[in-house]
Amino acid sequence: MEANKIVIAETVSANTKLQAADAKDMLTSASKLIAMKGKKIVEFDVKNSVSQDAVQAMLGPTGNMRAPTLRVGKSLLVGFNEEVFIQKFG
């Protein structure tokens, strides 16, 4: 993040386990979710409603929220894909 001069406003320890209810809360203040798992990228429009699929896309196999999770304006980015990060922050 520092290499791209991105200022981190808030960090949450990995010891804090965020789950489905936390993911849904985050989505209520967003308009777009970009969920990345390796090369798989899925985008959700959550401006008007939050689908269960969007919440599930934010969670890993243990039911905890995947990392990293970033809020960029009204968008949430969950997971990592280098191409998406370069596009958003490059």
C-alpha positions in Angstrom: 0.0 0.0 0.0 2.8 2.4 0.9 4.4 1.9 -2.5 1.3 3.4 -4.1 1.1 6.2 -1.5 -2.2 4.8 -0.2 -3.1 6.2 3.2 -4.6 3.6 5.5 -7.3 5.1 7.7 -8.1 2.1 9.8 -6.7 -1.4 10.3 -8.3 -4.3 12.1 -6.1 -7.0 13.7 -6.3 -10.4 12.1 -7.1 -11.7 15.6 -10.5 -10.0 15.3 -12.7 -12.5 13.5 -15.3 -10.7 11.3 -18.1 -12.8 10.1 -21.3 -12.7 8.0 -23.1 -10.1 10.1 -20.0 -7.8 9.9 -19.8 -8.3 6.2 -23.4 -7.4 5.7 -23.0 -4.3 7.9 -20.1 -3.2 5.7 -22.1 -3.7 2.5 -25.0 -1.5 3.7 -22.8 1.5 3.4 -21.3 0.5 0.0 -22.6 0.7 -3.5 -20.2 -1.9 -5.1 -18.4 -5.0 -4.0 -15.4 -6.4 -5.9 -14.6 -9.9 -4.5 -11.4 -11.4 -5.7 -10.1 -15.0 -5.3 -7.0 -15.4 -7.3 -7.9 -14.8 -10.9 -11.7 -15.0 -10.2 -13.2 -11.5 -9.9 -16.9 -11.1 -9.1 -18.6 -7.7 -8.9 -21.9 -7.0 -7.1 -24.0 -3.9 -7.2 -25.1 -3.5 -3.6 -26.4 0.1 -3.8 -30.1 -0.9 -3.4 -29.9 -4.3 -1.7 -27.4 -6.7 -0.2 -27.7 -10.2 -1.5 -26.7 -13.4 0.3 -24.3 -14.1 -2.6 -22.5 -10.8 -2.0 -22.1 -11.6 1.7 -20.8 -15.1 1.0 -18.3 -13.7 -1.5 -16.7 -11.8 1.4 -16.3 -14.9 3.5 -13.6 -17.6 3.5 -14.1 -21.3 4.1 -14.1 -20.8 7.9 -16.9 -18.3 7.7 -14.6 -15.4 8.6 -14.2 -12.4 6.4 -11.4 -12.7 3.8 -8.4 -10.5 3.8 -7.5 -7.9 2.7 -10.7 -6.0 2.9 -10.5 -2.4 1.7 -13.1 0.4 1.5 -12.3 2.8 -1.3 -15.0 5.5 -1.5 -18.3 3.6 -1.8 -16.6 0.4 -3.1 -15.5 -2.6 -1.0 -12.6 -4.7 -2.3 -12.2 -8.2 -0.7 -9.4 -10.5 -1.4 -6.4 -9.8 -3.7 -5.9 -9.6 -7.4 -2.8 -7.7 -8.6 -4.5 -6.4 -11.8 -7.5 -5.0 -10.0 -5.2 -3.3 -7.4 -3.1 -1.7 -10.1 -6.3 -0.6 -11.9 -7.7 1.0 -8.7 -4.5 2.3 -7.2 -1.9 2.2 -9.9 
